[in-house]
């Protein structure tokens, strides 16, 4: 079977271990999850090491970009960030957001600023789209700055990563709780603790109003 994109064998017993066939190594599940992120976030990135952005972000400062960049999966390392959608530039519409990602074939980074000036969002392994079922992989995560960054990664509890509806976008779930939910006008949202990511609410308020929103792709 596959775990985080690697072909693995599951070996019973405690602690549970994985034999990754591709690398011919035996690692624990915790180690497999840790390897999703590249490099080390212990030190600061230099200005030259920051990713190149196609446009100036209305939401992200260099410190935000630095903290996010070193927590992204290795496969997007070195790619330029392209602004695919912005409520400031394209208006507030989930349908417009979906249309802007129709031709995108890369992960996406969602950035939200609420009316309390809180910055938070999500990394999705697949571009947002209307879907009958949930999609995404275990690299998907939620994050918030409060003011230091907090990243909430996949717990393995379920696979409710992303679900796109015509009238809403949601990420994470389980037990009737949603990690992040946005309405069709990209004006209102909800965030609660969910089993997918075991996250704390991303905003200071469970029900929040959106000030502005951006979606970045990697090219």
N, C-alpha and C positions, 0 to 999 in steps of 0.2 A: 504494500500500500504506500501512499504518499503522505509525507508530513512536511509542511512548509516548502513544497516544491521538490522534495528529495524522495527517492525511492527507498523505503525502509522496511525492515522486519521488526515486529514487536516481540520482545522477549519478556515473558511473564516473570513475576517475582517482584521483590521490592529492594532497592528502588527500581522503577520501571526504566528500561533503557531501550534505545533504538540502535539498530545496526543499519547505518546508512550505506546502501550498496554502492552508490556512486563513488563515495570517498573511501569505502572500506574501513570505516571507523565506527567505534562504539561510543555513543554519547548519550547523556541523559536528556530528557525532554526539556528540562530547564535550560540546558546548554544549547539545545537546538533553537529554542526561542530567543536566547541571548544573541545568537549569531545572525538574527534578522537584521540587526543594526550594524552599520559599518563604523570602523574606527573607534575612537574613544571620545566621550563627551566630557572627560575630566578637565581637559584644557580648552582654552579658547582658540577658535579658528582665527587666523590672520585675515585682514581685509582682503588680501589677494586670494585667499582660499574660499571666500564666500562664493556661492553659485552666481552665475550671470543671470540677470532678470531681463526679460524682453521689454518690460515696462516698469515704471515706478509704481510701487504698491502704495495705495492709500491707507493701508492697514498695518503692514509689516515694517518695522524698523530693522536696522542691521542686526540688533541683538536678538530679535525674534527669528530672523532668517538663520542666524548662526546656530541657535538652539534647536531649530527644527531640522536643519540640514544634517547635523550629525546623528539624528535619530531616524532618518529615512533608510529604507532597505538599500543594500549594496548595489542593487541593479539600477538604481537611478542616480548613483554617484557620478558626478562629472557632467551630467546633462544640464542644459540651460532650462530655466524656469520660464514658461510662456504664459502670459495672462490670457486665459481663454474666455473668462466671463467676469464681469464686475457690475454690481448694481449701480455704481457711479456712472459707468460708461454705457451700459446696455439696458438699464431700467430694472425694476423689481418684478421679475416673472420667472417662475420655475420652468415654464415651457421654453422661454428664451434660453435659460441655462442648459436645458436638455439639448436644444437645437445647436448651441455653441459647441457641444461635445460630440456631435454625431460622427464626425470624421476623426475623432481622437482615438488613438490606440496606445495609450500609456496610462499609468496611474495618475491620480489627480490629488491635489491638496486643497482642501476646503478651509477658508479662513473667514471667520465671522467676528464682527465687532457689534456688541449690543449697546443699548442706550445707556448702560452704566459704564461704557468704555472698556468692558472686559473683552479680551481677545481669546478665542478658542476655535476649535474646529475638528477636522478629521483628515486622515490620509486613507484614500481608497485605492485598492489595487486595480480597480476597473473604473472607467469613466462613468459618471452618473447617467442613467437611462431609465425609462419606464420598463418595468419588468414584472412578470407574473410571479416569480419566486425571488428569494434573496440571492445575492451573488457576492463574490469577493473571496479572499483567502485570508489566512491567518496573519498576513503582514499588515492588514488593515488595523488602524488604531485611532483612538480619540486623544485629544490633547487640550490643555488649557494653560494660560499664563495667569498666575495669581500671586505675586507677579512672576515668580519663577515658574518655569515650565513643568508641567506634570503630564506624563504620557501614560495612557491606559491601553495596554496591549491585550490581545486575544487570550482569554482564559482557557479555551478548549471546551467550555461548557456547552456551547451551541454554535451554529454557523449563521446566525442572523446578522451578517455583516452589513449589507446595504439592501434596501428595498425602495425602488423608485415607483411612485404612483403619479398619476396625472395631476393630483391635487396635493401631493405631499412627498417629502423625501425623508426617509428614516434610516438610522444607523444603530445597530445593537438592539437587543431585545431579550425577552424571556420573562415569564410571569406577569405579562401585561405592562412591563416597564420598557421604555425606550431610552437608549443612551442619548440620542439626538433626533429631534423631529422638527421639520420646517414646513411651513404652509405654502400654498400655491403662489401667494404674492410675495414670498420671502420677506414678510413683515413680522410674523410671529413665530416663535419656536418654543420647544419644551425640551428639557434635559433632566433625566433621572438616572439613578444607579441602575445598571442592567447586568444580567448574567454574562453577556457576551464579553464585556470588557471589565467588569467589576469596577466601574468608574464612579467617582464622585460627580455630582452635578457639575457641568462645565461652566455654567454661569452662576453668579451670586443669587439669582432667582430661578426657580424651577421653570416658570413661565416667563419668557423674556421677549422683548421687542428688538428687532434687528435694526441696527443703524446702517450698516453696509456689509457687503459680502463679496468675496473674491474666490475664483477657482483657478488654480494654476496647474498646468500640465508640464511634462518633462520631455524635452526634445533635444 
